[in-house]
């Protein structure tokens, strides 16, 4: 993050209160003012995950969401 000045934290836990939130907070604390884009978190929505595999799969961030987040972070200053 110090080199690229961008960060995306992706995990399969809920967005709020998850480990990814703590990682994003630490990045912001240590590198605030040096980042070229806001830290982006990719996670499941703040809902209880369904026991059904297909429903769970629809909530967990897919690779396309990660690719879109990376493009968004790289293009943040040009938007």
Order of alpha helices (4+ residues) and beta strands (2+ residues): beta-alpha-beta-alpha-alpha
